[in-house]
Amino acid sequence: MPASFAALESRVNRAVMKTLSNRTVIFTPAGGPARELAGIFDADYARMLEELVTSSTPAMTFATESVEDATRGAELTFDSTSWEVVEVEPDGAGLTVLRLRKIV
């Protein structure tokens, strides 16, 4: 019997995350126990207004099933830096982007 689309999507997302993950993080959901996860870290850099303003938008991408309990205020720690989750953006296809702000 063929696998359901959801099961295939989950298998593909796990394989993608296993192959492309570039950070192992400690994820601490608000009110929950910490756990280790692998994800894709990205810190897009943008120049705006003819280079008068620059910004960085750090984010981590995870398989949605591994961060279903992610909410604003959850924390990630990696590379000796702690980050607060400021936005949770599920893509509807099994991946979720967590937008981050460095905790100082």
N, C-alpha and C positions, 0 to 999 in steps of 0.2 A: 504494500500500500504506500503510495507517495506521501512524503512529509507535507504538512501544511505550510502555507506561505510564511506564517509567523515563525515556525520552527526553522525554516530555511534562512529567513532573515536574521534570526538570532545566531545561527551557526556562522553565517557570513560576517556579521558584526563582531563576534568573538574572534574570528580569524583575522579580521582587519586590525582589531585592537592589539592582538598578540603580535602581529607583524610590524605595525607602525608606532606602537607606544614608545615614547622617548623619555618618560618619567615614571617612576614608582613613587606614589604619594601616600601619606597617611591622611585618610579622609575621616573627619569627625562631624557627623550630622548633628544638627541642633538637638540636644537631649538624647543622643544615642552614643553607643560605644564606637571608638575609633577602629578603623580597619585599613588594611593596605590594599591599594588599587593601582593598576597600570592604566595610564592614559596618554593622550597626545597633548603636550604643552605647546602653545603658540602665543607669541607676543607681537601681534601686528603693530607695525610702526607706521604712523601716518603724518604726512606734512600737509598743512592746510594754510590757506591764506598766503600763498606765495612764500611759504617757509617761515612765516612769522609765528605760527603756532604748531607745535608738534605734540603728539600723544602716543601712548602705548595702550593697547587693549589686551592685557593678558587673559588667557582663557585655557581651559582644559576640556578636552573632549573624551567622553567615556561611553561605553555601551550603556544604554538607558537602564537595563536591568540591574546594573551594578550601582546606580545612583538614584534609584527610585525615591529614596528618602531625602534627597538633596533639596534644601530650601535656602532662601536668603539667610545669611548668618552662619551657615555651616562653614567649617574650616578645612583647609588643605595645608599640609606641610611637606615641602620637598626642597632639596638643595639648601638646607639650613634657613629657609624662609617660610613664614606663615602667611597664608592668604585667606581672606574672607570671601565667601560666595556672595556676589551682589545681584546676579541674575541667573536664572535657570532656564535654558532654552532647549527643550526637547524638539527634535526635528521631525518626529512622526514616523521615522523610518528606522528607529532602534538606536539612535545615537543622541546624546545630550551634551550640549556645550554649557559649561559653567563659567560665567564671566567673573573675574577675580579682581580684588583690590588688596594690595600688600598691607599687612598689619604691621604698623611701626610701633 
